Amino acid sequence: MRRATTAHLDEARFAGGGGSSRDPRAHRAILDATAELLEEVGYERVTMDAIAKRADVGKPTLYRWWKNKAALCHEVMLLRAGTFTFVDSGELEVDLRAFVEQTVRFFSTPLVQAAWPGAVADLRADPEAWRQAYDSMTRPAADHLRTILGKAVARGECRAEVDPRTTFDAIVGTCMNQLNTPGRRPSRKARADALATLLLHGLTA
């Protein structure tokens, strides 16, 4: 039986911000403005002043809800680049391919391509913000992959010595490397299929 759970985020309170309640309309306006500017000019050229002006809010509002530009852009990526649906079908190949396809899709969106490298670099300079960003997106995804592999081991589909963390690093690392690779690339589907097939050859019992 195929089951799926979707990762939901609370748009009113987000770990990357100051924790104060947010006006929903102003919040959406800020997220919209940030996403538009990221795709128009890129992360490095986006400023909090420009975001506030386009969203028609005061700049202090941004810093009341987010510690810095990196935290704001990270939230925008999570909320606007596509929701992850965690598939639990009872078959390793189905579950792994779904996980890989969604990860490749996330890193293939114009928004993530524009924001990810710069935002991650800035977040790493602030250990608290970096940990909050990790806990809000990376940890749930890594935990889900660990569950996929653990269940596959129990069913006899996956080798017991396979390390879930290394498998996760292989998937995300491949996607991040593609952000830095110039030139024309194969289609998203082709990249996801190739990566999943490669991993399955190494994972299966």
Salt bridges, closest charged atoms under 4 A:
ASP32 OD1 - ARG80 NH1 2.62
GLU36 OE1 - ARG54 NH1 3.23
GLU40 OE2 - ARG54 NH1 2.87
ASP49 OD1 - LYS59 NZ 3.13
GLU75 OE2 - ARG22 NH1 3.07
GLU75 OE2 - HIS27 NE2 2.92
ASP88 OD2 - ARG3 NH2 2.68
ASP88 OD2 - LYS151 NZ 2.62
GLU93 OE2 - ARG97 NE 3.03
GLU101 OE2 - ARG188 NH2 3.42
ASP126 OD2 - LYS67 NZ 2.89
GLU128 OE1 - LYS67 NZ 3.51
ASP135 OD1 - ARG131 NH1 3.93
ASP135 OD1 - ARG139 NE 2.85
GLU157 OE1 - ARG155 NE 2.51
GLU161 OE2 - ARG159 NH1 2.61
ASP193 OD1 - ARG97 NH1 3.93
ASP193 OD2 - LYS189 NZ 2.75
